[in-house]
Amino acid sequence: MPIESDDLEPRPVLAAPPNMEVMSVGDLEHYIRQLEHEIARARAMIDSKGGARAAAEEVFRKGG
């Protein structure tokens, strides 16, 4: 399996999750919405990178 440039870059340090014990129900619901938004952004980025990779592989399959 070839090494990809993403594998060579250091992983970002994620912030510690908030203490949910002290959060209200409304705050927890807001936090969930934020997390769902971040998940959607991450999935879109994965799709974007997968599409670019597939296009590049197709170019090389055709011989440039």
C-alpha positions in Angstrom: 0.0 0.0 0.0 1.6 3.3 -1.0 2.2 6.0 1.6 0.0 9.0 1.1 1.0 12.6 2.0 -1.9 12.7 4.5 -0.1 9.9 6.4 3.0 12.0 6.8 1.4 15.1 8.2 1.0 15.3 12.0 -2.6 14.7 13.3 -4.2 17.8 14.7 -4.6 17.9 18.4 -8.3 17.9 19.3 -9.6 20.0 22.1 -10.8 18.1 25.2 -14.5 17.5 25.1 -16.6 19.7 27.4 -17.7 18.5 30.8 -21.3 17.5 29.9 -22.2 17.0 33.6 -22.6 20.7 34.0 -24.3 21.4 30.7 -28.1 22.1 30.5 -30.3 20.0 28.1 -30.4 23.0 25.7 -26.6 23.2 25.8 -26.3 19.5 25.2 -28.7 19.7 22.2 -26.6 22.6 20.8 -23.4 20.6 21.3 -24.9 17.6 19.4 -25.9 19.9 16.5 -22.3 21.3 16.4 -20.9 17.7 16.4 -23.3 16.7 13.6 -22.2 19.7 11.6 -18.5 18.7 12.0 -19.3 15.1 11.1 -21.0 16.3 7.9 -18.0 18.5 7.1 -15.6 15.6 7.6 -17.7 13.3 5.4 -17.9 15.9 2.7 -14.1 16.3 2.8 -13.7 12.5 2.6 -16.0 12.4 -0.4 -14.0 15.3 -2.0 -10.7 13.6 -1.5 -12.1 10.3 -2.7 -13.4 11.9 -5.9 -10.0 13.6 -6.6 -8.2 10.3 -6.0 -10.5 8.4 -8.3 -10.0 11.0 -11.0 -6.3 10.8 -10.7 -6.3 7.0 -10.8 -8.4 7.2 -14.0 -5.9 9.5 -15.7 -3.1 7.1 -14.9 -5.1 4.1 -16.1 -5.7 5.8 -19.4 -2.0 6.5 -19.7 -2.1 10.3 -19.1 
